[in-house]
Amino acid sequence: MTKRLWTTLAIACALCLALVGCGSKGSASKADPKDAFVGSWEVTSMVNGGEETSMEDLEQLKGLGMFVYLDLNEDGTFSLDVLGSPMTGTWEATDESTGTITLSGSSAPLTLKDGQLTLEQDASSMTFKKIDPSEKVSAPTQTTTTEDDGNESLMTPQYFGGDSIQDLDDPTMLDVAVVDDSFCTIKITAKGMYEGDPGIFFEITNKTDQDILLVGGDDWTIGGTSHEAILYEMVKAGESLGSIAWFDAEEVGTDMDAIADVAGTIIIADSTGTEMLETVNFQL
């Protein structure tokens, strides 16, 4: 899978975490003008922190069996299926063009205009179009393969990356412990160029009996200056894999010696992205 599509996956996950974690609790009107809302909706646009995905990226993900669907049910429940991981909650219609969706105790506004449904919270949003349920595609069955990085074998879920240290050009080997607790072990073992961008290689072991999702927070810095890093990885229960977080070379340059004094946050969530298990800070 291309780095651009991994960025799209990271945006989708960040959107869900933002909608779960940042909504304000509240209630919507008890009016019941649901007809325009009820049905199945497919995402057509996602925006997070000013970065918008393209329809090309969304179509490529859909071709891999990865998608974002929202089902608003007549009984006031909903299912938000993000890349094969469903989340459920409740929703209400305020009037024929506005409503509220509530997920894990947090609420976010729904807006319906010109046939487009928008779910928005702070700087994050998803826009949907209504579809016939028969148009939905099915999620792929996840399988695992084994990659040899020269030191040990890393289990690799087919649709969720599992990078090899060999994906880095001329890597500088490192041994930095990020975290070792009841959820997982994370180590930084190398840095180097990754398809033209500076990258950091993480080894991750999931110690739990459930799949976990790791996403890079939005507060990574290099030498005290903020820079966006892309990190998105699903690690299956009891398994290990490698993952590369990368920076945009146009922003940070290509001198790997300058990629030092790196600090950041890794969010560890359940596989649906609806429950944050812990937040890990690290310093390289």
Number of C-alpha atoms within 10 A of each C-alpha: 12 9 12 12 17 19 18 23 26 19 23 24 23 23 25 22 19 20 25 22 17 14 20 15 12 11 14 17 11 10 12 13 16 22 10 14 25 17 17 22 23 23 20 19 16 25 20 22 13 9 13 15 19 14 13 10 17 21 14 14 19 17 11 16 17 22 24 23 25 22 19 22 16 14 11 15 15 24 18 22 19 20 21 19 16 17 17 16 17 18 26 27 25 20 17 16 17 19 24 19 25 24 22 16 14 16 24 21 20 22 19 19 10 7 12 14 24 21 20 22 21 13 12 21 21 22 19 21 18 19 13 10 13 7 9 16 15 13 15 13 9 11 10 15 11 14 18 12 14 9 7 10 15 22 21 25 20 15 17 19 19 25 22 21 26 15 16 22 15 12 19 14 13 14 11 15 16 19 15 13 9 9 18 19 16 20 19 21 18 20 26 27 21 23 13 16 20 25 28 26 26 25 22 24 22 23 20 14 11 14 17 25 24 24 25 22 20 17 15 22 19 19 12 10 12 14 17 19 23 23 22 26 27 24 29 24 14 15 19 21 25 26 25 27 21 22 24 16 15 9 10 17 14 18 12 16 9 13 20 13 12 18 17 20 17 21 21 23 21 17 20 22 26 21 16 18 13 12 14 14 14 16 15 16
